[in-house]
Amino acid sequence: MKKRMTALLLALFLMLSSAAPALASGFDREVLDGVVYIQEDVYLEGEYLGSWRGTAFFVGERGKDPQYLVTNHHVIEHFLATGGGQGESRLYVVYEQNDYEEAFLVDYNADMDLAVLKLDQPTDKRIALPLELPTQDLVGSSVYAVGYPSVADNAVNALASFRTEDATVTTGSVSRLLTESGTGRRVLQLDVSIQGGNSGGPLVTEDGTVVGINTFGVTITHYNQAGEVTSEASVDYALNVEELIPLLDKNGVPYQLGKNDFPLLLVLIAAVVVVVVVVVVLLVGRSRRAQPAAARPKAQPAPAPEPAPQPAPQPQANPILRSLSAQHGGATVSVAGQQGVLVGRDGSVCSIVFKEGTPGVSARHCSVVWDGRTGEFLLTDLKSTYGTFLATGQKLTPGVACRLKAGDTFYLGEQSNALRVELG
């Protein structure tokens, strides 16, 4: 009996030991399969102005070929400045040398320094990376900046600089989470080195989830009284991935929050359960052999189980937007779709249309999107002329989504142009 138990415990130890490398800390190399090199070829009035480059990463649903990419706005700013897709300039996703395809602009937010691109069709050459919303628990944790920095490409005469294995990985830790003065952007301060071509690449944790978008670095120089440089310090930042979620939701772009590490954990848990059950069975068998058999009572039929009460069906939430303006008479529209609704004076696109000449209302003033995961509404000012305000009088930052709960009100330019989000 002792030999059997010893063998079982040894088998369990070997099983856990073999799984330990998969759970060990360090960079998850699968992240490289979700990162890609971005190139913009820029033309103006038929003249080639040059090529600029950066990094992007794919987002999408778990297990499906991705189609959408995320990068920095400044990575494609030359493309936008020369007309974007309406001009001769083009964006390309480069998988490796002589293997590339055109990418198309979905949307961007210049204030957040974000852009979302898409391919014509999903690709099987890369995978989607999961996202994770940073918390204070992340401070002090190891993170990795992945991308194609120009400084690395120029250091040696590399044969290729586009493949997954040519991406560089720099490591460090998160110093703090903060909100940037002036812009209101939420960023992560790092001691990771962010170089030029790293822009737009993912900042990932040890389990391979994206917590930030590599964005910029600042060099702080100190001088003595003679004007001589005494020291320099570099501080680098990544845009908090929380700023990306509203842009993805607004455009119906699929994404995954959190990484699915359950299969490995389930295997380990199942192995432990099996070993424990076997040990218990052996112990019970040994105990029965040691005791004289007792007369077994005649089995009685078990009473028929009563049917379990079924919970009453819960009504589905019906998110709606109600106008409180006198010109609409309490009219409502549904906000259930992924795209949400637009509000303004432009009747060709807006679901709630204000009369032409209504004071304080722009043609395309704001958008309202329903977030079914949190049960909240996302209100975004679309860079209106007169601004969008909460009931408290707080003016929204253009292009930055504000979360509202059912019953909250807001107004466009003037308090007479009020609206309320509700659940019907």
C-alpha positions, -999 to 999 in steps of 0.1 A, spaced: 0 0 0 28 24 9 45 17 -24 13 25 -43 9 58 -26 45 67 -31 42 60 -68 11 81 -71 27 111 -53 58 108 -75 36 108 -106 18 139 -94 51 156 -87 64 149 -122 32 161 -138 33 194 -119 71 198 -126 66 193 -164 39 220 -163 60 245 -143 78 260 -173 45 270 -189 36 288 -157 70 304 -151 74 341 -154 90 358 -184 81 371 -218 53 352 -237 68 346 -272 33 341 -286 30 379 -285 54 382 -314 27 365 -336 3 394 -330 27 422 -339 33 436 -374 54 462 -391 35 492 -406 47 513 -435 32 544 -450 43 554 -486 35 591 -489 28 610 -522 17 645 -528 5 657 -562 22 628 -578 55 634 -561 69 607 -538 78 622 -504 91 591 -486 82 562 -464 76 562 -426 73 532 -404 60 520 -371 45 491 -353 9 478 -349 -8 448 -332 -39 428 -341 -70 427 -319 -100 403 -323 -119 374 -309 -101 344 -294 -93 317 -319 -104 336 -350 -82 351 -377 -78 388 -370 -87 417 -394 -82 448 -373 -50 465 -361 -42 492 -336 -14 517 -338 -5 553 -329 -21 582 -348 13 598 -353 25 566 -371 1 574 -399 0 612 -397 18 617 -430 -8 594 -447 -36 615 -432 -20 648 -440 -18 639 -477 -55 629 -481 -54 595 -465 -72 569 -487 -86 597 -509 -51 606 -521 -21 586 -535 -6 577 -502 -10 542 -490 -6 521 -458 9 486 -458 11 458 -433 44 440 -439 46 404 -427 82 398 -440 103 408 -470 82 407 -502 50 397 -483 27 426 -475 -8 439 -481 -26 472 -480 -43 484 -448 -73 508 -446 -82 534 -420 -112 526 -398 -110 555 -373 -86 576 -353 -84 599 -323 -56 624 -326 -60 636 -290 -54 601 -277 -28 594 -304 -47 563 -315 -56 548 -349 -75 516 -359 -68 500 -392 -83 469 -410 -73 445 -437 -96 437 -466 -99 401 -453 -89 384 -420 -54 370 -421 -40 337 -408 -4 352 -407 -9 368 -373 -31 363 -342 -52 387 -321 -36 398 -288 -59 400 -257 -63 433 -238 -62 439 -200 -73 470 -182 -44 482 -159 -50 486 -122 -27 499 -94 -17 462 -88 4 465 -121 27 491 -106 61 475 -101 53 446 -123 75 435 -153 62 446 -187 76 442 -222 76 467 -251 75 450 -285 80 466 -319 103 475 -347 123 504 -334 144 523 -360 174 525 -336 176 487 -336 173 484 -374 201 510 -379 225 495 -353 236 466 -376 231 457 -412 202 434 -406 191 410 -434 154 415 -427 135 437 -403 99 427 -409 94 391 -396 81 382 -362 115 371 -351 130 405 -361 108 424 -336 126 436 -306 116 431 -270 127 455 -242 118 449 -206 113 470 -175 85 478 -151 55 501 -146 65 531 -124 30 545 -120 -4 550 -136 -13 587 -142 -34 612 -162 -14 635 -185 -19 672 -178 -34 692 -206 -47 662 -227 -64 642 -199 -49 610 -214 -44 580 -191 -9 567 -195 16 543 -179 50 557 -169 77 531 -175 114 525 -171 112 505 -204 131 521 -233 106 533 -260 123 541 -294 110 556 -326 97 525 -345 83 511 -313 54 535 -316 21 518 -319 34 485 -306 20 466 -276 31 469 -240 24 435 -226 25 417 -192 42 384 -185 11 365 -195 9 382 -229 -20 406 -224 -17 442 -238 -20 469 -211 -7 498 -231 3 511 -265 40 523 -268 37 560 -275 65 584 -265 95 592 -243 107 624 -227 144 632 -220 149 654 -189 182 674 -191 198 691 -161 223 720 -165 247 737 -141 251 774 -137 276 775 -166 250 760 -190 267 726 -192 248 694 -192 252 676 -158 228 647 -163 201 634 -185 172 610 -177 147 594 -200 111 588 -190 90 567 -213 52 563 -215 26 540 -230 -10 550 -235 -33 531 -211 -52 505 -231 -84 518 -214 -83 548 -238 -85 523 -267 -118 506 -257 -142 534 -266 -127 537 -301 -131 499 -306 -166 500 -292 -176 530 -314 -166 512 -346 -178 477 -336 -143 462 -336 -141 429 -318 -116 424 -290 -108 400 -262 -104 411 -225 -81 388 -205 -62 357 -216 -76 322 -216 -52 302 -194 -79 279 -181 -70 247 -202 -36 243 -184 -50 250 -150 -79 226 -156 -54 198 -165 -35 204 -133 -66 205 -112 -80 173 -128 -47 155 -122 -48 164 -85 -84 154 -82 -77 120 -99 -48 113 -76 -68 122 -45 -97 101 -55 -74 71 -62 -57 75 -28 -91 77 -10 -104 46 -29 -73 26 -19 -76 37 18 -113 28 19 -106 -6 3 -79 -13 29 -102 -3 57 -129 -26 45 -106 -56 43 -94 -50 79 -130 -51 93 -155 -81 93 -182 -77 67 -215 -65 82 -249 -75 70 -260 -51 44 -295 -36 49 -319 -41 21 -319 -12 -3 -350 10 -2 -362 28 -33 -353 64 -33 -382 89 -33 -388 105 -67 -371 139 -68 -394 170 -68 -390 191 -99 -366 220 -93 -382 254 -94 -373 273 -126 -363 310 -123 -386 334 -138 -373 348 -171 -356 382 -167 -365 409 -192 -337 420 -215 -324 455 -210 -336 479 -237 -312 509 -238 -328 540 -251 -320 577 -256 -348 601 -248 -349 637 -260 -361 662 -233 -361 691 -259 -395 706 -265 -391 702 -303 -391 664 -300 -420 658 -275 -402 631 -255 -391 610 -286 -369 580 -279 -345 559 -300 -329 525 -293 -292 524 -285 -290 486 -287 -268 483 -318 -230 481 -317 -227 514 -336 -249 533 -312 -266 565 -324 -256 600 -335 -273 632 -323 -272 666 -341 -287 686 -370 -277 663 -399 -308 643 -407 -289 620 -431 -270 603 -402 -284 614 -369 -311 593 -351 -322 623 -330 -323 653 -353 -325 689 -340 -340 715 -363 -317 735 -385 -306 766 -366 -311 752 -331 -287 772 -309 -258 752 -295 -262 721 -317 -237 710 -343 -245 690 -374 -230 658 -359 -227 668 -323 -222 636 -302 -227 598 -302 -242 574 -276 -232 538 -275 -245 510 -252 -219 489 -235 -237 456 -227 -209 442 -207 -210 469 -180 -246 481 -184 -235 516 -191 -238 542 -219 -207 557 -237 -213 594 -245 -187 610 -269 -185 646 -280 -177 646 -318 -157 678 -316 -188 699 -317 -187 737 -319 -206 744 -287 -197 714 -266 -215 685 -248 -222 689 -211 -232 667 -182 -262 677 -160 -236 691 -135 -223 715 -162 -191 696 -167 -180 699 -204 -168 667 -220 -134 664 -237 -140 660 -274 -133 625 -286 -131 610 -251 -160 587 -241 -178 594 -209 -197 566 -191 -233 573 -181 -258 552 -161 -294 548 -168 -313 580 -158 -283 603 -164 -289 635 -184 -267 657 -206 -272 686 -230 -259 700 -262 -246 735 -260 -276 748 -240 -297 733 -213 -328 734 -234 -312 708 -257 -312 681 -230 -314 643 -234 -315 613 -210 -303 577 -212 -327 551 -200 -334 514 -198 -368 505 -212 
